[in-house]
Amino acid sequence: MGFFLFSISADQRQTALESLQCHFTWDLDRTRSVLLLLRDKLEDVGSEEGHRWLGHIYNLRGFIQHKLGLHDDAQRLFNQAAEAFHRMRPADQGPWLVVNYLAWLHHHLGDQEQSQAYLSQVDALKEKYPPPSQGELHAEVCAEKAWTLVLSGGDSKMAAGLFGRAAGMQPDMVEWATSHAIGLMKTQTSLSEEVRKAKDQDPENLYLAVLYLEKRGKTGESVGDEAREFARNNLEPLSRSYQAFRVLLWVYKNHCSVDEAIKLAEDALRQHPTQRFLKKCAALCYRWRIIDQGKDCPSQETMNRAISLQRDVVSLYPDSPLMKKIDLAMLYAKSDLHQAEAETMFQEFLEADLEPVDQQLLYNNYAKHLFFDRGDRSGSISYHMMAAEIPVKSSFRWGSIRVLSKIRDKGQDPRCQEINEFLENLEEPV
């Protein structure tokens, strides 16, 4: 092997690396703020022993740490992924999912000899365990790529298709069929037979059950009473499942009431006061009540609780994206006791050197603040324009475009002509 390591050219090594199926070749470039958000999300999802996706969680966390420049952490997490796969599956299945990450990691660290050693292991494993057919991915690779796309905000339809291919190759892997069903619910307008079958095969999966409930609600069914019963019967396990609990709160918001969502979040938090994602969920419910609804003034007790929770969330997520801090500023702006603090925070945000995606988020929210809290209609329009002209696809950009379009269509604002010209000349997202 020693001769081979030194005889291979740099171009050949690069070609071999780029042929690998792993996070490093799946076009997962994300901004720093998105990487930090994803890291927080994965930590909240958890890494308890026995978690069905434990190996995948460690792999994605390792990739994120690498992208953030924390290479020692990345290698530790990739090694933990290898250990998790070996514990959860037979020793001769899936090792190619692990060694190729280390090949890329050592390549980026400049250790080409070690990188090539891992590449050689990959080649040997592919020889021993060939894919089902020429050009086809292994089932495990399909599942990992699909799971990664889902967690990182990638192509939902591609993810659902990959899960379907994986489940078709290995029907005994219930979690793959379940994930395929989850993908179908996110990409289809109606509930298919595959989704119903997956729910019957995986009755203990709370996330699938809650998504199924949410989907039925979106198709017009009345699911409020069923959601309440589901929460009563499953509050303890729900309190340990970030993904399921967060979706259930959305179901409560849309089919019960925001006040009931707040109570549910507070009940869960009382049982698990140190669970940080439950504080984040509770803070989100208060945001819905105070900022998003804004129909009446909340009591001082409600306002104080909302601010206290949001402060905790900001401190519990020290590297958190800007949104959590903006939410705190928005709450301050709604409180008679914290107006000055709100303005100070917003000015600090506006003067900060932010990535375009964070600028867009800030301008959209500051426009809302100017309109609803300060009555500055013209200033609000200006900041909606600033958000809209940043060519990044996001709900904040389209939200600002919708606001501007409505103002233009009503034709009553002095700036209607300016807004119309702005929208006509607006560049599409890159």
N, C-alpha and C positions, 0 to 999 in steps of 0.2 A: 504493500500500500504506500510505503514511503516514496518510492519512485513516482507513483501516479500522482501523489500530492504535489510534487514539485514540477512535474512535467505538464500539467494542465495549464492552459493559458488563462489570463484574467477574463478574456472574452468568453471562453468556454464556461468558466465558473459562473459568470454573470448570467449566461444563457440558461445554465442548469438551475440557478436560483430562481430565475423568472418563470421557469416551467413548473415550479412547485405550486401546489394549491394550499394557500394559507393566508392569514391576515395581511402579510406583507405584499401579496400580489392580488388582493381583492379590492383595490381602489378605495381604501378606507381613510384617505386623507381627510382630516377634520380640523377645524380651528381649535386653538387651545381651550377656549371656553367650552366648546362642545365636548372635548375630551374630558375636561374636569367634570362636566355634568354627567357624562357617561360613567366615569369612575365612581362618582357618588351613587349613581343608580345601581351599579353592580354591587357596591358595598352594602346597599340597602336590601338588594335581592338576597344577599347572604351567601355564606360558604360553609354551611353546616354539613357535617359528614352525612352522606346518604342522599344529598341533593342530586336530583336526576341529572342536572347539567353542571355538576361541580367541575369536571375537567374543562368544559367549555368556558366556564366563568373564569377560571385561572388563566386560560389561554388569552382571552380577551383583555383581562386585567393586565397581563404581562405585556401585551402589545401596546396598551395605553401607556403603561409606565415607560416603555421604550420610547414612544413618541414624545413623552414629556421629558425625556433625557435622563430617566432614572433606570439605568441599564442593569445595575445589580438587583434592584427589585424585579425587573423584567425577567432576569434569568431565574431568580428564586421562584417566581410565579409559574414560569414555564416548567420548571422541575416539579412543582406541586401539581401541575396539570398532568404530567406523566404519571405521577404516583396515584392520582385520583383515577385515571383511566385504568391503570393496572389493578386497582382495588375493585373497581366496579364492573370490569369485564374480564373475560379470559385473557391470560397473559399474551396469547398470540393474536389478539385482535386490536386493531387501531393504533399501533405504535407509530405509524407514519404520520399520524396527526400531531405528534409531539416533536420528533427530532427535526422536522423541517423548520420549525420556529427557531430552534437553536442554531441551525445553519445560517439563517438570515441574521440573527442577533450577532453571532461572531463575525459575520461578514461586515456588518456596520461598525463593529468595534475594532476592525482592522486585523483580526486574527484569522487570516485566510486558511492557514493549515487546519485549524480546528473546524472552521466552516466546511472545508472540503471533507473532513472526516465524517461530519454529519451528513453531508450530501451522499457520501458513499454508503452510509447506513440506509438512507432513503432508497437508493438504487437497489440495494440488496433486499429490502423489504418489499419493494414493488415487484421484484423478480419472484419472490416467494409467495406474495399475495397479489396476483395480478387483478386488475379491475374486471368487472363482469364482461365487458366487451371493449374493443379498441376505442379509445377516446372517451369512454364513460368514466364517471367519477365513482369512487368507492362510496357505499352507502353512508359510512361515517363522515366522509368528507362533505357529502351533500348536506347532511344534517348540521355539521358544524358551520358550514358556510351560510346556510339558511338561518340558523340561530343567531349568528353574528350580524347578518343583515337586519334582522328584526330588532335586535338590541341597539344597533348603531344608527337606526333610521334609514336603512337602505331600501332597495326596491322590494316592496311587499309582495308583488305578484311573483317576482323571481324567487323570493324566499318560500312562498307557498308551493311553488312548483318543485323546488329542491326538496322540501319536506315530503311532498308526494312521491318523488322518485325514491327517496330513502326508505319511506314506509313500504313502497311497493317491492323493494329488494329484500327488506327484512320486516315482514308483517308482525313479528313477535315483539318488536320494539314499540311498545304502547305510546311512549312519550313522543315518538316521531309522528305517529298517526294523530295524536292529540295536537301537536304543533301544526300539522297540516290543516287540521280543522280550524284552529285559531287563525291561521293565515287566510283560510277561505272566508271566515266571518269578517275579516278586515277588508277583503277585496271584493266580496259579492254582496248584492243587495238583499238577497233572501237566504234562508237557512236551507242548506242542501242535506240530502240524506247522509252524506259522508260526515257532516257535522253531528247529526243526531246519533249516528253509530259510534263516533268517537266519544261522545258524552256518556253513552251506555257502557263503553269499554273502560272508561277512566273516571268512574263516579266520584273518586276522592279528590280529583283535581279541582281545587277551588277557583283557580284562575279561569279555567275552561267554563265552569258552572256560572261564574259571574258574567263573563263575556257573553255566554249564551243568553242569560237574562237580559243583558243590555241590548243585545241584537233583537230580541223579541220586542223590547220596548220601542226600538227604532222602527220596527215594522208596524207599529200601531197598537200592540197589545198593552193591556193595563197590567203592569208588573209591580206596582207599588207594594201591595200587601204581600206578595211573594218575596219581594226584597226584604221586607221587615222580618218575615218568618225565617228567611235564610240567614239574616244577621243574628237573630236570636239563637238559632241552633248552631252557629259556627263562629261565634265571636272570638273564642280563644284561638283556634287555628288561623282565623282571618287576621288576628292581631300580630301574627308572625309572618304574614305573607304580604309583602309590600305591593306586588302587582295586583293581587286579587282585591285587597282592601281599598286601594286607590280607585279601581274601577267601580267597586260597590258604592263608594261615596258619590261618584258621578251618577250612578243609577238613582241613588237617593235624591240628589239635586234635581234631576229631571223628572222623577216619577213619584217622589214623596214631597220633601221640602228641604230647603237649605238648613232650616233650624233643626230638623231631624238628622241631617247629615252631621251637623255640629255635635249633637248629643251622642251620636254613634261614635264619632271620633274621640270625644271626651271620655266615653265609657271605656273604649279600648285603651286610651292613654292612662286611665286610672289603674287598669290592670297591669300595664307595662310602662311605668313612668320613665324608664331610661331608654326606651326604644325610640331612636331619633326620627325614624321615618314616620312614626305615629304623630310626633310633634309637627312634622312637615305637613302631614295630611290634615291635622286639626287646623293648622294655620291657613291652609288652602281653603277650608270650609269657611273660616271667618273672612277670608278675602272675598269669597263669593257673596257673603252676607253684607259686607260693608262697602266694598269697592265696586263689585260687578252689579249688584242689585241697586243699592243706593236709593231705595224708594223712601226710606224714612231714616231718621237719625237713630243710631243704636244707642242703647243705654251706656252710661259711663263705664259700668262694669263690663259690658261686652267689649267696648273699645279697649279698655285696659287689658283684658284677657287676650284680645287679638294682638295688641302691640307686644305684650310679654312673650307670647308664643313666637311671633315673627323675629323678635330679638334673639330668642333661643335658637331658632332655625339658622339665622345668620352666623351665630357663634358655633353651632354644631357642624356647619358646613363652611369651614374657614376659607376653602378655595372655591366656594360656590360661585356659579355664574352671577352676573349682574342682576338678574331678575329677582332674586330673593331680597337683595338690598333695595331695589326699586319698589318692591311690594311694601317694605317697611316705610319708605319715604311716602308712598301713597297713603298708607294708614296714618302716618303723622299728619298728612295734609287734611285728613278727615277729622282730626281731633283738634279742638280749640286749644288744648294745652301744648301742642307740639308743632304749631305752624312754622315757627322759626327753624326748627330742626329739619322740617321737610324741605324748606327752601335752601338751607345750607347743603343738604345731601344732594339735591338736584343740581345745584351749581357745581359741586365737586364732580358729579358724574359728567356734566356737560364740558368741563374743562379737562377731563381725563383723556388719555391717549387710548382709544378703544378700537378693537377690531370692527370692521364694517358691520358684521352681524350684530354686535352689541350696540353700535351706534344706532342702527335701525330700531332695535328693541327700545332703546332709550328715547329716541325721538317720538316713536309712536305713543309710548306711555306718558311722556312729558306733554305731548299734544292733548291727551285726555285730561291730564292734571290742569293745564291751562284753561281748558274749556269748562270742566265740571267744578273745579275748586276755586279758580280765580276769575272766571267769567271773561277770559281773554279770547274771544272768538277768532280774531285775526291772527294772534300769536299761535293759536292752536292750528289754524290752517297752514301757517308757515312750517311748523314742525311736522305736520302730516306730509307736506311736500318733501321735506328733507328725508323723512323715512322712506317715502315712495321712490325717490330717485336713486336710492342705494340699490344696485342691481343684484340683490340676494333674494332668492326665493324663501319666503317665510310667511307665516300667518300675520305677522306684524306689518309687513309690506302691503299685503293684500287688504288688511284691515284699514290701513291709511288710504289706500286707493278707493276702497268702498266709501269711506267717509267723504272724501273729496268728490267722488262721483255723485253722491246724494246731494251735496251742497250745490254742485253745478246744475243738477237736474231740477232742483227746486227754483233756481233762478232768482233768488231773493237777496243773495249776499252781494255786496259791492265788488267782491273779487271774483265773481262768477266767470267773467271773460278771461281773467288771468288763469283761473283754475282750468278752464276748458283748454286753453293753449298749452298749459303744462301737461295735462293728461294726453293730449294729442301727440306731444313730442316726447313722451316718456319712453325710455328704452326698456326693452324686455329684459328679464333676468338673464345673466350669462350662464 
